[in-house]
Amino acid sequence: MTTINTEQLLTALKLCRGAVDASSVFPIFSHFCFCDSYVYAYNDLWAVLASVDTGLNVGIRADVLLGILPTLAKDMELKDSDKVVKLVSGKTKLELATKPKEDLLFEIPEVDSWPIAVKLTGAFIAGLTRCVQTVGNDGQHREFTGVAFVAEKGNLTLYSSDDTRISKFEAGKVKGAGSCLIPARGCSQFIDVWNGLKEAGGEPEATLLFNEEWSFMDAGGVLVYCKLMPETAPDYQKIIKRITPQSAAWSEVPAGLVEALTRAEVLVAKDLGAGLCLALEDEVLDVRLQEGNGVRYGKFEDQLPMPGTPGSVNLTVEVVRLNQSLQGAEGIMFNVRCLGLQTGDYTCWISPFENQASE
């Protein structure tokens, strides 16, 4: 019988729960898998392993453990018995149904070397988070559903696009060279685990590594494996050339734009098809909803001063995606062909609707 701190076990399980897939036809995907000194969860794309010594070698339903553990005393005792785990916490005694060791099918990939390695920092996680926001969700074009990591000449650059928006994040120096395409859901798992570790004990020491088949996050007591996508990444340079301006100057985000977009997003009920008309004239940005295109709850118009921004622009972009991309942006660029957003080493370009708003 093993004695363990309840909160310690619960913390490990919370780090792994992002890999739990309760909707899968494979029952083991809905379980936490215990293997002596660590616990893990996995699905067909990724696995998360966390160090915690339970002495168990079984699978237990994730929803059962996550529902019961918060109700127990500070410490508990665990014992693997025939087809059940016996749990004692204070005066509470439980028997939880288990899957046998033979059902725990995930095997840690045997990898001789990881050609590419990058240290994870708060800035990197913020840039990766922004790139995940601009991936596509069209199952017919899976190449747009991932984030591309391109390491060359000692620098790492991340790209993502849904063919309407494109993100570019200059992530800094990196060891090794090569490129890969990681599914957005896998990238979200790296982000969630890193944030979970930070919340539990401050910014973690973590490294992200890649080879020809896998991406791998090593955070000491927590490991995350994610399969790479077999699809060839889109030609991001071609997309950038198509939708970005040849020349334009960055301006500060106009005061009130974030609030204006929030109001507009409410009125369109977060409809991804709803358009926002942006007209720049005489250093004033006119913002209004495009009539008859996703507007549900009313009309909206605002005028925002943009001193020092010459020229004239009239374009229409999607309300929700613009608002999503604008969060935290430091600079904004308008052009008759697109709208650009910038913060630090991250840049996002958003292509307007083909049909401009009518007067």
C-alpha positions as CSV (number, residue, x, y, z in Angstrom):
1,M,0.0,0.0,0.0
2,T,1.3,3.4,-1.0
3,T,0.6,6.6,1.0
4,I,0.4,9.8,-1.1
5,N,-0.6,13.4,-0.7
6,T,-4.0,13.9,-2.3
7,E,-3.1,17.4,-3.7
8,Q,0.1,16.1,-5.2
9,L,-1.7,13.4,-7.1
10,L,-4.4,15.8,-8.2
11,T,-1.9,18.3,-9.5
12,A,-0.3,15.6,-11.6
13,L,-3.6,14.4,-13.0
14,K,-4.6,18.0,-14.0
15,L,-1.4,18.3,-16.0
16,C,-2.3,15.1,-17.9
17,R,-6.1,15.6,-18.4
18,G,-5.7,17.5,-21.7
19,A,-4.8,14.2,-23.3
20,V,-7.9,12.4,-22.0
21,D,-10.4,11.7,-24.8
22,A,-13.7,10.6,-23.3
23,S,-15.5,10.5,-26.7
24,S,-13.1,8.0,-28.2
25,V,-14.1,4.5,-29.2
26,F,-11.0,3.3,-27.4
27,P,-11.9,3.1,-23.7
28,I,-8.3,3.5,-22.5
29,F,-8.3,7.0,-23.9
30,S,-10.7,8.1,-21.2
31,H,-8.4,6.8,-18.4
32,F,-5.4,7.9,-16.4
33,C,-2.7,5.3,-16.8
34,F,-0.5,4.6,-13.8
35,C,3.0,3.0,-14.1
36,D,4.8,2.9,-10.8
37,S,6.5,6.3,-10.6
38,Y,4.4,8.3,-13.1
39,V,0.9,8.7,-14.5
40,Y,-0.1,9.5,-18.1
41,A,-3.0,10.0,-20.4
42,Y,-2.9,9.6,-24.2
43,N,-4.9,9.7,-27.4
44,D,-4.1,9.1,-31.0
45,L,-2.1,12.4,-31.3
46,W,-0.3,13.1,-28.1
47,A,0.5,11.9,-24.6
48,V,1.3,13.7,-21.3
49,L,3.3,12.0,-18.5
50,A,3.7,13.4,-15.0
51,S,6.0,12.1,-12.3
52,V,4.1,10.8,-9.2
53,D,4.9,7.7,-7.2
54,T,1.7,5.6,-6.6
55,G,3.0,2.1,-7.0
56,L,0.1,1.3,-9.3
57,N,0.1,-0.3,-12.7
58,V,-3.5,0.1,-13.8
59,G,-5.8,2.5,-15.6
60,I,-8.5,4.4,-13.8
61,R,-11.3,6.5,-15.4
62,A,-10.2,10.1,-15.5
63,D,-13.6,11.6,-14.7
64,V,-13.9,9.4,-11.6
65,L,-10.6,10.4,-10.1
66,L,-11.0,14.1,-11.0
67,G,-14.4,14.1,-9.4
68,I,-13.5,12.2,-6.2
69,L,-10.0,13.4,-5.2
70,P,-11.0,17.0,-4.4
71,T,-13.4,15.7,-1.8
72,L,-10.8,13.6,0.2
73,A,-8.6,14.3,3.1
74,K,-5.0,15.6,2.8
75,D,-3.4,12.1,2.5
76,M,-4.6,8.8,1.2
77,E,-3.5,5.2,0.8
78,L,-3.6,3.3,-2.5
79,K,-3.5,-0.4,-3.0
80,D,-3.8,-2.4,-6.2
81,S,-6.1,-5.3,-5.7
82,D,-7.9,-7.7,-8.1
83,K,-9.5,-5.5,-10.8
84,V,-9.9,-2.6,-8.4
85,V,-7.8,0.0,-6.6
86,K,-8.6,0.3,-2.9
87,L,-8.4,3.9,-1.6
88,V,-8.4,4.9,2.0
89,S,-8.5,8.6,3.1
90,G,-9.3,9.3,6.7
91,K,-12.4,7.3,7.4
92,T,-13.4,7.1,3.7
93,K,-12.9,3.8,1.9
94,L,-13.3,3.4,-1.8
95,E,-12.9,0.7,-4.4
96,L,-12.3,2.0,-8.0
97,A,-12.7,-0.1,-11.1
98,T,-9.5,-0.4,-13.1
99,K,-8.1,-1.4,-16.5
100,P,-5.3,-4.0,-16.4
101,K,-1.7,-3.2,-17.1
102,E,-2.0,-5.1,-20.4
103,D,-4.5,-2.4,-21.7
104,L,-2.0,0.5,-21.2
105,L,-0.8,0.5,-24.8
106,F,1.2,3.7,-25.0
107,E,5.0,3.3,-25.3
108,I,7.4,6.1,-24.9
109,P,9.0,6.7,-28.3
110,E,12.6,5.5,-28.5
111,V,14.5,8.3,-30.0
112,D,18.3,8.4,-30.4
113,S,18.5,12.2,-30.9
114,W,16.4,15.3,-31.1
115,P,18.0,17.5,-34.0
116,I,16.1,20.6,-33.0
117,A,15.8,22.0,-29.4
118,V,14.4,25.3,-28.1
119,K,14.0,26.6,-24.6
120,L,10.5,27.5,-23.6
121,T,9.9,30.9,-22.1
122,G,6.9,33.0,-21.3
123,A,7.5,35.0,-24.5
124,F,7.7,31.8,-26.6
125,I,4.5,30.5,-25.1
126,A,2.7,33.8,-25.8
127,G,3.9,33.8,-29.5
128,L,2.9,30.1,-29.9
129,T,-0.5,30.9,-28.4
130,R,-1.1,33.7,-31.0
131,C,-0.1,31.4,-33.8
132,V,-2.6,28.7,-32.6
133,Q,-5.3,31.4,-32.9
134,T,-4.8,31.8,-36.6
135,V,-4.8,28.1,-37.8
136,G,-7.7,26.9,-40.0
137,N,-10.3,24.3,-39.0
138,D,-11.1,23.0,-42.5
139,G,-10.7,19.2,-42.5
140,Q,-10.4,19.2,-46.3
141,H,-7.2,21.3,-46.0
142,R,-5.4,19.8,-43.0
143,E,-2.2,21.6,-43.9
144,F,-3.8,24.7,-42.5
145,T,-4.6,23.1,-39.1
146,G,-1.1,23.1,-37.8
147,V,1.7,25.5,-36.7
148,A,4.9,25.3,-38.7
149,F,8.3,25.4,-36.9
150,V,11.1,26.4,-39.2
151,A,14.7,26.4,-37.9
152,E,17.3,27.7,-40.2
153,K,20.5,29.7,-39.8
154,G,20.3,29.4,-36.1
155,N,16.9,31.1,-35.8
156,L,13.4,29.6,-35.2
157,T,10.3,31.1,-36.9
158,L,6.8,29.9,-36.4
159,Y,4.0,30.3,-39.0
160,S,0.3,29.6,-39.1
161,S,-2.5,30.5,-41.5
162,D,-6.1,29.8,-42.3
163,D,-5.5,31.4,-45.8
164,T,-7.3,34.6,-44.6
165,R,-4.9,35.4,-41.8
166,I,-1.3,34.6,-41.4
167,S,0.9,34.7,-38.3
168,K,4.7,34.9,-38.1
169,F,6.5,34.7,-34.8
170,E,10.3,35.2,-34.7
171,A,11.0,32.9,-31.8
172,G,14.8,33.6,-31.5
173,K,17.9,31.4,-31.5
174,V,17.6,27.7,-31.8
175,K,19.9,24.7,-31.9
176,G,19.7,22.6,-35.0
177,A,18.0,23.1,-38.4
178,G,14.9,21.7,-40.1
179,S,11.1,22.2,-40.2
180,C,8.0,20.4,-39.0
181,L,4.2,20.9,-38.8
182,I,2.6,20.4,-35.4
183,P,-1.2,20.0,-35.0
184,A,-2.7,23.0,-33.3
185,R,-4.3,20.8,-30.7
186,G,-0.8,19.5,-29.8
187,C,0.5,23.0,-29.6
188,S,-2.3,23.9,-27.3
189,Q,-1.3,21.0,-25.1
190,F,2.3,22.3,-24.8
191,I,0.8,25.7,-23.8
192,D,-1.7,24.2,-21.3
193,V,1.0,22.1,-19.6
194,W,3.5,25.0,-19.4
195,N,0.8,27.3,-18.0
196,G,-0.2,24.6,-15.5
197,L,3.3,24.2,-14.3
198,K,3.7,28.0,-14.0
199,E,0.6,28.2,-12.0
200,A,1.7,25.4,-9.7
201,G,5.2,26.7,-9.0
202,G,6.5,29.5,-11.2
203,E,7.9,29.6,-14.7
204,P,9.1,26.1,-15.4
205,E,12.5,25.0,-16.9
206,A,11.3,23.4,-20.1
207,T,12.6,22.5,-23.6
208,L,10.8,21.7,-26.8
209,L,12.5,19.2,-29.1
210,F,11.7,17.8,-32.6
211,N,12.7,15.0,-34.9
212,E,11.2,13.5,-38.1
213,E,8.2,12.0,-36.3
214,W,7.7,13.6,-32.9
215,S,7.7,16.8,-31.0
216,F,8.6,16.5,-27.4
217,M,8.3,18.8,-24.4
218,D,10.6,18.1,-21.5
219,A,9.7,19.9,-18.3
220,G,11.6,17.8,-15.9
221,G,8.9,15.8,-14.1
222,V,6.4,16.3,-16.9
223,L,6.8,15.1,-20.5
224,V,4.6,15.7,-23.5
225,Y,4.8,13.8,-26.8
226,C,3.0,14.9,-29.9
227,K,3.1,13.3,-33.4
228,L,4.0,15.6,-36.3
229,M,1.6,16.1,-39.1
230,P,2.4,14.2,-42.3
231,E,1.0,17.0,-44.5
232,T,3.3,19.4,-46.3
233,A,3.1,22.9,-44.7
234,P,1.5,25.7,-46.9
235,D,3.8,28.0,-48.8
236,Y,3.6,30.8,-46.1
237,Q,5.9,33.1,-48.1
238,K,3.5,33.0,-51.0
239,I,0.5,33.8,-48.7
240,I,2.5,36.6,-47.1
241,K,3.3,38.1,-50.5
242,R,-0.3,37.8,-51.6
243,I,-2.0,39.5,-48.7
244,T,0.6,41.9,-47.2
245,P,1.4,45.4,-48.4
246,Q,4.5,46.3,-50.3
247,S,5.2,49.2,-47.9
248,A,3.3,50.8,-45.0
249,A,4.2,52.3,-41.7
250,W,3.3,50.9,-38.2
251,S,1.0,53.1,-36.0
252,E,0.0,52.6,-32.4
253,V,-3.3,50.8,-31.9
254,P,-5.9,53.6,-31.8
255,A,-7.4,54.3,-28.4
256,G,-10.8,52.7,-28.0
257,L,-10.4,50.1,-30.8
258,V,-10.3,47.1,-28.5
259,E,-13.4,48.3,-26.7
260,A,-15.1,49.0,-30.1
261,L,-14.4,45.5,-31.3
262,T,-15.8,44.0,-28.1
263,R,-19.0,45.9,-28.6
264,A,-19.2,44.8,-32.2
265,E,-18.5,41.2,-31.3
266,V,-21.4,41.2,-28.9
267,L,-23.8,42.5,-31.6
268,V,-22.8,39.8,-34.1
269,A,-23.0,37.1,-31.4
270,K,-19.4,36.1,-32.3
271,D,-20.5,35.0,-35.8
272,L,-17.3,34.3,-37.7
273,G,-18.9,35.6,-40.9
274,A,-19.7,39.0,-39.6
275,G,-17.8,41.9,-41.2
276,L,-16.4,45.1,-39.7
277,C,-15.9,48.1,-42.0
278,L,-12.8,50.1,-41.4
279,A,-12.4,53.4,-43.2
280,L,-9.4,55.7,-42.6
281,E,-9.7,59.3,-43.8
282,D,-8.1,62.5,-42.6
283,E,-6.4,60.6,-39.7
284,V,-9.7,59.3,-38.3
285,L,-10.7,55.7,-38.4
286,D,-14.4,55.1,-38.9
287,V,-15.5,51.7,-37.5
288,R,-18.9,50.2,-38.2
289,L,-20.6,46.8,-38.8
290,Q,-21.2,45.6,-42.3
291,E,-24.9,45.6,-42.8
292,G,-26.7,42.3,-43.5
293,N,-23.7,40.1,-42.8
294,G,-24.0,38.3,-39.5
295,V,-25.4,41.3,-37.6
296,R,-28.0,40.0,-35.1
297,Y,-28.6,42.4,-32.3
298,G,-28.3,46.0,-33.7
299,K,-26.1,48.5,-35.4
300,F,-22.8,50.0,-34.4
301,E,-20.5,52.8,-35.5
302,D,-17.5,54.6,-33.9
303,Q,-14.9,57.1,-34.9
304,L,-11.3,56.8,-33.5
305,P,-8.6,59.4,-34.0
306,M,-5.4,58.1,-35.6
307,P,-3.1,61.2,-35.6
308,G,0.0,60.8,-37.8
309,T,-1.5,58.1,-40.0
310,P,-1.8,59.6,-43.5
311,G,-3.6,58.1,-46.4
312,S,-7.0,56.7,-47.1
313,V,-8.1,53.1,-46.6
314,N,-11.5,51.3,-46.9
315,L,-11.6,47.6,-46.1
316,T,-13.8,45.1,-44.4
317,V,-12.5,42.3,-42.1
318,E,-14.1,39.7,-39.9
319,V,-15.0,41.1,-36.5
320,V,-14.3,38.0,-34.3
321,R,-10.9,37.2,-35.9
322,L,-9.7,40.8,-35.8
323,N,-10.7,41.1,-32.1
324,Q,-9.0,37.8,-31.3
325,S,-5.8,38.8,-33.1
326,L,-5.7,42.3,-31.7
327,Q,-5.5,41.3,-28.0
328,G,-2.3,42.7,-26.7
329,A,-1.1,44.2,-30.0
330,E,1.2,47.2,-29.8
331,G,1.1,48.3,-33.4
332,I,-1.3,48.4,-36.3
333,M,-0.9,48.8,-40.0
334,F,-3.5,49.6,-42.6
335,N,-3.2,49.1,-46.4
336,V,-5.8,48.9,-49.1
337,R,-5.0,45.2,-49.4
338,C,-4.9,44.1,-45.7
339,L,-4.6,45.0,-42.1
340,G,-1.5,44.2,-40.0
341,L,-1.0,43.7,-36.3
342,Q,2.2,43.6,-34.4
343,T,3.4,42.9,-30.9
344,G,7.1,42.3,-30.1
345,D,8.4,39.6,-32.5
346,Y,4.9,38.5,-33.6
347,T,3.1,39.8,-36.7
348,C,-0.3,38.9,-38.0
349,W,-1.7,39.9,-41.4
350,I,-5.5,39.8,-42.0
351,S,-6.9,39.8,-45.5
352,P,-10.1,41.8,-46.0
353,F,-13.4,40.5,-47.5
354,E,-13.4,40.6,-51.3
355,N,-16.6,42.6,-51.3
356,Q,-16.2,46.0,-49.6
357,A,-19.1,47.5,-47.6
358,S,-21.7,49.5,-49.6
359,E,-22.4,53.1,-48.6
